[in-house]
């Protein structure tokens, strides 16, 4: 029998290795391109593997958990995260791409499994625990970027940052062996129709797609946009890394406030109001709000989905959401070519307004619990 504290620690340990190894690729671009003589087109494919894997592999989680069990799935996914990181350390180009693929597929599975565990185990505290989860995801991403140079300097080898994340994945792997057996509900085969779940699947797909698209676009375009605005590269990277994490409750009245403040930050970025100090303040506020966007979007998926359908709906929503989100950076590149980086915040403003509209519609739908009494999870004492 596992306590909620033990399961929460497992979630935190897993989340710590779910973004770092992916974010480490960007800062390593010069090193990787030099070692493997990679053209930018090939590096673009390497950087795009995680997003595509997140979308394409999410639907496989339900049958895998149904066939092998929750513990086996968690152990296999975390093993893949460690293995993929170590495979990338081999100085052979196919190994670089294969390791990235193994790592990305494993994290794609965890993207579905962890929110499902939160729904089942922390039934009455979904928002709070989802806030902790997304905060740790953000910290993981920041560590992925910040750890590259220290790992390269300390290790003296080009694959040092990859090895660091392989070792980091061993801790949640060991913990999952002991506490990964959270029983997740798997629908009967005859109950395949999503209409029975009552979840607003199409709205949730768009909700996650816009949120992820906004995140990917800011992460990929913000440094270049700030450089084009006249800021130095270190300052531009610092601002991009200031995308922190925040938590706001899933309440319908909060969305216009979040959107208005975020839009104000974008306007300050675009117009350069207040110079360096104004941009730094705007970036920090936008970082907190963007973290809140992630928390709100993922919490909405769990709150609007019945527990019996959580694996199926979460997999479908993340599949559609991430595949659509992958189009956002492409759209941003076309926008920058047409209007210049200086007008990039206009595109982000459009995405923020779209997110607020969909958020308003999602919040208007009743929660899946419907006031029903909590069903006690079998993993808890």
C-alpha positions as CSV (number, residue, x, y, z in Angstrom):
1,X,0.0,0.0,0.0
2,X,1.5,3.3,-1.0
3,X,0.9,6.7,0.6
4,X,0.1,9.9,-1.4
5,X,3.4,11.3,-0.2
6,X,5.3,8.4,-1.8
7,X,3.4,8.7,-5.0
8,X,3.9,12.5,-5.1
9,X,7.7,12.1,-4.7
10,X,7.6,9.6,-7.6
11,X,5.8,12.2,-9.7
12,X,8.3,14.9,-8.8
13,X,11.3,12.7,-9.6
14,X,9.8,11.7,-12.9
15,X,8.9,15.3,-13.9
16,X,12.5,16.3,-13.2
17,X,13.7,14.3,-16.2
18,X,10.8,14.9,-18.6
19,X,12.0,18.2,-20.1
20,X,15.7,18.7,-19.2
21,X,17.1,16.2,-21.7
22,X,15.0,17.7,-24.5
23,X,15.9,21.3,-23.7
24,X,19.6,20.5,-23.5
25,X,19.7,19.9,-27.3
26,X,19.2,23.6,-28.2
27,X,22.3,25.0,-26.3
28,X,24.3,22.0,-27.6
29,X,23.6,22.9,-31.2
30,X,27.2,24.2,-32.0
31,X,28.8,21.2,-30.3
32,X,26.6,18.6,-31.9
33,X,26.8,20.1,-35.3
34,X,30.6,20.3,-35.1
35,X,31.0,16.7,-33.8
36,X,28.7,15.1,-36.4
37,X,29.0,17.8,-39.1
38,X,25.3,18.2,-39.1
39,X,23.6,20.7,-41.5
40,X,20.9,22.9,-40.0
41,X,18.2,20.9,-41.8
42,X,19.3,17.7,-40.1
43,X,19.6,19.5,-36.7
44,X,16.1,20.8,-37.2
45,X,14.9,17.2,-37.7
46,X,16.7,16.2,-34.5
47,X,15.1,19.1,-32.5
48,X,11.7,18.2,-33.9
49,X,11.7,14.6,-32.9
50,X,10.3,15.2,-29.4
51,X,7.3,17.2,-30.5
52,X,6.3,14.6,-33.1
53,X,6.8,11.7,-30.6
54,X,4.7,13.5,-28.0
55,X,1.8,13.6,-30.5
56,X,2.2,10.3,-32.3
57,X,2.9,8.0,-29.3
58,X,0.3,9.3,-26.8
59,X,-2.4,6.9,-28.0
60,X,-0.3,3.9,-27.3
61,X,-0.3,4.4,-23.6
62,X,-3.8,3.0,-23.0
63,X,-3.2,-0.4,-24.6
64,X,0.3,-0.7,-23.1
65,X,-1.0,0.0,-19.6
66,X,-3.9,-2.4,-20.2
67,X,-1.6,-5.1,-21.4
68,X,1.3,-4.8,-19.0
69,X,0.1,-2.9,-16.0
70,X,0.9,0.5,-14.6
71,X,4.1,-0.4,-12.8
72,X,5.6,-2.2,-15.8
73,X,4.7,0.8,-18.0
74,X,6.3,3.3,-15.7
75,X,9.4,1.3,-15.3
76,X,9.7,0.8,-19.0
77,X,9.2,4.5,-19.8
78,X,11.8,5.6,-17.3
79,X,14.2,2.9,-18.5
80,X,13.7,4.3,-22.0
81,X,14.5,7.8,-20.7
82,X,17.8,6.7,-19.2
83,X,18.7,4.4,-22.1
84,X,17.9,7.0,-24.7
85,X,20.2,9.6,-23.0
86,X,23.1,7.1,-22.8
87,X,22.6,6.0,-26.4
88,X,23.0,9.7,-27.5
89,X,26.5,9.6,-25.9
90,X,27.8,7.3,-28.7
91,X,29.7,9.2,-31.3
92,X,27.8,7.8,-34.2
93,X,25.1,9.9,-36.0
94,X,22.4,7.1,-36.1
95,X,22.9,6.7,-32.4
96,X,22.3,10.4,-31.8
97,X,18.9,10.2,-33.6
98,X,18.0,6.8,-32.2
99,X,18.7,7.8,-28.7
100,X,16.6,11.0,-29.1
101,X,13.8,8.9,-30.5
102,X,13.9,6.4,-27.6
103,X,14.0,9.3,-25.1
104,X,11.2,11.2,-26.8
105,X,8.9,8.2,-27.0
106,X,9.5,7.4,-23.3
107,X,8.7,10.9,-22.2
108,X,5.6,10.9,-24.4
109,X,4.3,7.9,-22.4
110,X,5.0,9.7,-19.2
111,X,3.2,12.8,-20.4
112,X,0.0,10.7,-20.4
113,X,0.7,8.4,-17.4
114,X,1.6,11.1,-14.8
115,X,-1.6,13.2,-15.3
116,X,-3.6,10.0,-15.1
117,X,-2.0,9.1,-11.8
118,X,-2.7,12.6,-10.5
119,X,-6.4,12.2,-11.5
120,X,-6.8,8.8,-9.7
121,X,-4.7,9.3,-6.6
122,X,-5.2,13.0,-5.9
123,X,-8.8,13.1,-6.8
124,X,-9.7,16.0,-4.5
125,X,-6.5,18.0,-5.0
126,X,-5.9,17.8,-8.7
127,X,-5.2,21.5,-9.2
128,X,-2.7,21.7,-6.4
129,X,-0.8,18.6,-7.4
130,X,-1.0,19.5,-11.1
131,X,0.6,22.8,-10.2
132,X,3.5,21.1,-8.5
133,X,3.9,18.8,-11.5
134,X,4.0,21.6,-14.0
135,X,6.3,23.6,-11.8
136,X,8.8,20.8,-11.7
137,X,8.5,20.3,-15.5
138,X,9.4,24.0,-15.9
139,X,12.4,23.6,-13.5
140,X,13.5,20.5,-15.4
141,X,13.5,22.6,-18.6
142,X,15.5,25.4,-17.0
143,X,18.0,22.9,-15.7
144,X,18.3,21.3,-19.1
145,X,19.4,24.6,-20.5
146,X,21.5,25.8,-17.6
147,X,23.4,22.5,-17.1
148,X,24.9,22.3,-20.6
149,X,27.9,24.5,-20.1
150,X,28.8,23.2,-16.6
151,X,28.5,19.6,-17.8
152,X,30.7,20.3,-20.8
153,X,33.4,22.0,-18.8
154,X,33.4,19.5,-15.9
155,X,33.3,16.4,-18.0
156,X,35.6,17.6,-20.8
157,X,33.6,15.5,-23.3
158,X,30.9,16.6,-25.8
159,X,28.4,14.0,-24.5
160,X,28.6,15.1,-20.9
161,X,25.2,16.9,-20.8
162,X,23.5,13.8,-22.3
163,X,25.1,11.5,-19.7
164,X,24.0,13.8,-16.8
165,X,20.3,13.2,-17.8
166,X,20.8,9.5,-18.2
167,X,22.1,9.3,-14.6
168,X,19.3,11.6,-13.4
169,X,16.7,9.2,-14.8
170,X,17.9,6.4,-12.6
171,X,16.5,7.9,-9.4
172,X,12.8,7.9,-10.6
173,X,13.4,4.5,-12.2
174,X,14.3,3.0,-8.9
175,X,11.4,4.7,-7.2
176,X,8.9,3.6,-9.9
177,X,10.0,-0.1,-9.3
178,X,8.7,0.3,-5.7
179,X,5.8,2.7,-6.1
180,X,4.8,2.7,-9.8
181,X,2.0,0.2,-9.4
182,X,-0.9,2.8,-9.2
183,X,-4.0,1.0,-10.6
184,X,-5.3,3.1,-13.5
185,X,-8.8,2.4,-14.8
186,X,-8.8,0.8,-18.3
187,X,-12.2,0.9,-20.2
188,X,-13.6,-2.4,-21.4
189,X,-13.1,-3.1,-25.0
190,X,-16.8,-2.8,-25.8
191,X,-16.8,0.8,-24.3
192,X,-14.8,2.5,-27.0
193,X,-17.0,5.4,-27.8
194,X,-15.6,8.7,-26.5
195,X,-19.1,10.1,-26.2
196,X,-19.7,8.0,-23.2
197,X,-17.0,9.8,-21.3
198,X,-18.7,13.2,-21.4
199,X,-15.3,14.9,-21.8
200,X,-15.3,17.9,-24.3
201,X,-12.5,16.2,-26.3
202,X,-12.4,18.6,-29.2
203,X,-12.2,21.7,-26.9
204,X,-9.5,20.0,-24.8
205,X,-7.4,19.2,-27.9
206,X,-7.5,22.9,-29.0
207,X,-6.8,24.0,-25.4
208,X,-3.6,21.9,-25.1
209,X,-2.7,22.7,-28.7
210,X,-2.8,26.5,-28.3
211,X,-1.0,26.3,-24.9
212,X,1.8,24.0,-26.2
213,X,2.0,26.0,-29.5
214,X,2.5,29.2,-27.5
215,X,5.1,27.6,-25.3
216,X,7.1,26.2,-28.3
217,X,6.9,29.4,-30.2
218,X,8.2,31.6,-27.4
219,X,11.0,29.1,-26.6
220,X,12.1,28.9,-30.2
221,X,11.6,32.5,-31.3
222,X,12.0,34.7,-28.3
223,X,15.8,34.8,-28.2
224,X,16.1,35.7,-31.9
225,X,13.3,38.3,-31.6
226,X,15.1,40.0,-28.7
227,X,18.4,39.9,-30.6
228,X,16.7,41.6,-33.5
229,X,15.4,44.2,-31.1
230,X,19.0,45.1,-30.1
231,X,19.6,43.0,-27.0
232,X,22.8,41.0,-26.6
233,X,22.7,37.3,-27.0
234,X,23.3,36.5,-23.3
235,X,20.5,38.9,-22.3
236,X,18.2,37.3,-24.9
237,X,18.9,33.8,-23.6
238,X,18.4,35.0,-20.1
239,X,15.0,36.4,-21.0
240,X,14.0,33.2,-22.8
241,X,15.1,31.2,-19.7
242,X,13.0,33.3,-17.4
243,X,9.9,31.4,-18.5
244,X,9.1,30.2,-14.9
245,X,6.2,28.4,-13.5
246,X,3.1,29.5,-11.8
247,X,-0.3,28.3,-10.6
248,X,-3.7,29.8,-11.0
249,X,-7.0,28.0,-10.2
250,X,-9.1,26.8,-13.0
251,X,-11.8,29.4,-12.5
252,X,-13.7,30.9,-15.4
253,X,-13.2,34.5,-14.1
254,X,-9.4,34.3,-14.1
255,X,-8.9,33.8,-17.9
256,X,-9.4,37.4,-19.0
257,X,-7.1,38.6,-16.2
258,X,-4.3,36.1,-17.3
259,X,-4.8,37.1,-20.9
260,X,-4.8,40.8,-20.3
261,X,-1.6,40.7,-18.2
262,X,0.2,38.5,-20.7
263,X,-0.8,40.7,-23.6
264,X,0.6,43.7,-21.7
265,X,3.9,41.9,-21.3
266,X,4.0,41.2,-25.0
267,X,3.3,44.8,-25.8
268,X,6.2,45.9,-23.5
269,X,8.4,43.4,-25.3
270,X,7.4,44.7,-28.8
271,X,7.6,48.4,-28.0
272,X,10.6,48.3,-25.7
273,X,8.8,50.2,-22.9
274,X,11.1,50.8,-19.9
275,X,14.2,49.5,-21.7
276,X,16.1,46.6,-20.1
277,X,14.3,46.8,-16.7
278,X,10.9,46.9,-18.4
279,X,11.6,43.9,-20.5
280,X,13.0,41.9,-17.6
281,X,9.9,42.6,-15.5
282,X,7.6,41.7,-18.4
283,X,9.5,38.5,-19.1
284,X,9.3,37.4,-15.5
285,X,5.6,38.1,-15.3
286,X,5.0,36.3,-18.7
287,X,7.0,33.4,-17.4
288,X,4.8,33.0,-14.3
289,X,1.7,33.3,-16.5
290,X,3.0,30.8,-19.1
291,X,3.5,28.3,-16.3
292,X,0.0,29.0,-15.2
293,X,-1.2,28.3,-18.8
294,X,0.3,24.9,-18.6
295,X,-1.2,24.2,-15.2
296,X,-4.6,25.4,-16.2
297,X,-4.6,23.4,-19.5
298,X,-3.5,20.1,-18.0
299,X,-5.8,20.5,-14.9
300,X,-8.7,21.1,-17.3
301,X,-8.1,17.8,-19.0
302,X,-8.2,15.8,-15.7
303,X,-11.1,17.8,-14.2
304,X,-13.4,17.5,-17.3
305,X,-12.6,13.8,-17.9
306,X,-14.2,11.0,-15.9
307,X,-11.7,8.8,-14.0
308,X,-12.7,5.7,-16.0
309,X,-11.7,7.4,-19.2
310,X,-8.6,9.3,-18.1
311,X,-6.0,7.3,-19.9
312,X,-8.0,7.2,-23.2
313,X,-9.0,10.9,-23.2
314,X,-5.6,12.2,-22.0
315,X,-3.8,10.2,-24.7
316,X,-6.2,11.4,-27.4
317,X,-6.0,15.1,-26.2
318,X,-2.2,15.1,-26.1
319,X,-1.9,13.3,-29.4
320,X,-4.1,15.9,-31.2
321,X,-2.8,18.8,-29.1
322,X,0.9,18.2,-29.7
323,X,0.5,17.5,-33.4
324,X,-1.3,20.8,-33.9
325,X,1.2,22.6,-31.6
326,X,4.0,21.4,-33.8
327,X,2.7,23.7,-36.5
328,X,3.0,26.8,-34.4
329,X,6.8,27.3,-34.7
330,X,6.5,26.8,-38.5
331,X,3.8,29.4,-38.6
332,X,6.1,31.7,-36.5
333,X,8.9,31.2,-38.9
334,X,6.7,32.2,-41.8
335,X,5.4,35.2,-39.8
336,X,9.0,36.4,-39.0
337,X,9.9,36.1,-42.7
338,X,6.9,38.2,-43.7
339,X,6.8,40.8,-41.0
340,X,10.2,40.6,-39.2
341,X,11.0,39.4,-35.6
342,X,10.0,42.8,-34.2
343,X,6.4,42.0,-34.9
344,X,6.5,38.5,-33.4
345,X,4.6,39.5,-30.3
346,X,1.6,40.2,-32.5
347,X,1.4,36.5,-33.4
348,X,1.8,35.6,-29.8
349,X,-1.0,38.0,-28.9
350,X,-3.3,36.2,-31.3
351,X,-2.4,32.8,-29.7
352,X,-3.1,34.2,-26.2
353,X,-6.5,35.6,-27.3
354,X,-7.4,32.2,-28.8
355,X,-6.3,30.4,-25.6
356,X,-8.5,32.7,-23.5
357,X,-11.5,32.1,-25.7
358,X,-11.1,28.3,-25.6
359,X,-10.4,28.5,-21.9
360,X,-13.6,30.3,-21.3
361,X,-15.5,27.6,-23.2
362,X,-13.8,24.7,-21.4
363,X,-14.4,26.3,-18.0
364,X,-18.1,26.6,-18.8
365,X,-18.4,22.8,-19.0
366,X,-19.2,20.9,-15.8
367,X,-16.4,18.9,-14.1
368,X,-16.6,15.2,-14.7
369,X,-16.9,14.4,-11.0
370,X,-20.4,16.0,-10.9
371,X,-20.3,16.0,-7.1
372,X,-20.0,12.2,-6.9
373,X,-18.3,10.8,-3.9
374,X,-14.6,10.1,-4.2
375,X,-13.7,6.5,-5.1
376,X,-10.8,5.5,-2.9
377,X,-7.8,4.4,-4.9
378,X,-6.7,0.9,-4.2
379,X,-3.1,2.0,-3.9
380,X,-3.8,4.0,-0.8
381,X,-4.0,2.7,2.8
